[in-house]
Each structure stands twice: as C-alpha cells, then as structure tokens.
Amino acid sequence: SLGVGDGYVINVTPVDEGAPSLSVSIQSIFTRKAKVKKQLLKEVVGNDEWKVNNKYDRSRTPLPVAEIIWRAEHYIDREVSYDVLGKNCEHFVTMLRYGEEVSDQVSNMGSA
C-alpha cells in the first residue's frame, strides 16, 4: 500500500467475486485482475501490525511526493493486471514511487 496522508492508503486488491472486499483467496491471486482503491489504513490492516517500508530509497531516488500522489490518484477505481509473481502490490507501489517496478517479494517467496 502507498500512504497518501490523512490516514489513507492507495491499495491494490485482487478481485474475488463473491468474497468480502478485504478477503484475498488463493483463487483471486491468479485471476490477474485487481482494483486500485483508496482506503483508510485501519480498514486495510485492521488490528495487524504495520510499518513504513521505503527500503528501496537506499538504491533508488523517489519521485517528488506530489507527483507520487498525483500518479497514484489517477489509478483509483481502475482495474489493473495482477499476479503474485509478475505484477504484485509491490510492483505497483514501486512503479508509483520510483517510476519503475521493483519487487523482491518473488525472490523471497522460496525462503519464507
């Protein structure tokens, strides 16, 4: 998720027809469809722990904050392609933040 201020995040949620919007099933991960939503952070994480993670800032320069938010808001309510290996949430957020898609989630999946 990408924090955009005032307690809101822009979040990519895989589409799973017939399931609650916050529920992500194994089937929905492979539908290759997802919806971009602007939601309150507390609605996304519930009671789970969360932390700010700008780990790629060490190796890449983020775009200006106003541009990141402008780019992100243009995706709200759009359907985007999604798959857990090639187009996951981290790819989407890093594309907005740095102008290029980056994700080490895939390489870490085997070591989880």
C-alpha positions in Angstrom: 0.0 0.0 0.0 1.1 3.6 -0.7 0.4 6.1 2.1 -1.1 9.3 0.8 -1.7 11.2 4.0 -4.7 11.8 6.4 -4.6 8.1 7.3 -5.3 6.9 3.8 -3.5 4.5 1.6 -3.9 3.5 -2.1 -4.1 -0.2 -2.2 -4.2 -2.9 -4.9 -6.8 -5.5 -4.0 -7.2 -8.7 -6.1 -10.7 -9.1 -7.4 -12.5 -12.0 -5.9 -16.2 -12.0 -6.9 -18.5 -13.2 -4.2 -15.9 -12.7 -1.4 -15.6 -9.8 1.1 -13.5 -7.0 -0.3 -10.7 -7.5 2.2 -10.6 -11.2 1.7 -7.9 -12.4 -0.7 -8.2 -16.1 -1.6 -5.6 -18.2 -3.4 -8.0 -18.2 -6.4 -8.2 -14.4 -6.6 -4.4 -14.1 -6.6 -4.4 -15.8 -10.0 -7.3 -14.0 -11.6 -4.9 -11.4 -13.0 -7.4 -8.7 -12.1 -7.2 -6.3 -9.2 -8.8 -3.0 -8.3 -7.0 0.1 -7.1 -8.7 1.5 -4.0 -8.2 4.5 -1.7 -9.0 3.3 1.8 -8.3 4.2 5.4 -5.1 2.4 6.6 -7.0 1.0 9.6 -9.6 -0.6 7.2 -6.8 -2.3 5.3 -4.7 -3.6 8.2 -7.3 -4.0 10.9 -5.6 -5.0 14.1 -2.5 -6.3 12.4 0.9 -4.6 12.9 2.2 -2.5 10.1 5.3 -0.4 9.4 6.6 2.1 6.8 8.9 0.4 4.4 10.8 2.6 2.0 13.6 0.1 1.6 14.4 0.9 -2.0 15.2 4.5 -1.2 18.8 3.3 -0.4 19.3 2.4 -4.1 16.7 4.5 -6.0 15.6 8.1 -5.8 11.9 8.5 -5.2 9.9 10.9 -7.3 8.6 14.1 -5.6 5.8 13.4 -3.1 3.3 15.5 -5.0 4.0 13.6 -8.2 3.7 10.2 -6.5 0.3 11.1 -5.1 -0.8 12.6 -8.4 0.2 9.4 -10.2 -1.5 7.2 -7.6 -4.8 9.0 -7.6 -5.1 8.5 -11.3 -5.3 4.8 -10.7 -8.1 4.9 -8.1 -11.1 2.7 -9.0 -9.2 1.3 -12.1 -8.8 -2.4 -12.7 -5.2 -3.4 -13.2 -3.5 -6.6 -14.1 -2.2 -8.6 -11.1 -0.4 -11.8 -10.5 1.6 -12.8 -7.4 4.8 -13.3 -9.4 4.9 -10.7 -12.1 2.6 -7.8 -11.2 2.1 -7.8 -7.4 1.3 -5.0 -5.0 5.0 -4.2 -4.5 5.5 -3.8 -8.3 2.6 -1.3 -8.3 3.8 0.8 -5.4 7.4 0.9 -6.5 6.2 2.0 -10.0 4.4 4.9 -8.4 7.3 5.8 -6.1 10.3 5.4 -8.3 8.9 5.3 -11.9 10.0 1.7 -12.3 8.7 -1.6 -11.0 10.8 -3.3 -8.3 10.0 -6.3 -6.1 12.0 -8.7 -4.1 8.8 -10.5 -2.9 9.2 -13.1 -5.6 12.8 -13.9 -4.7 11.9 -14.1 -1.0 8.9 -16.5 -1.6 11.1 -19.5 -1.6 12.9 -18.6 1.7 9.7 -17.8 3.7 
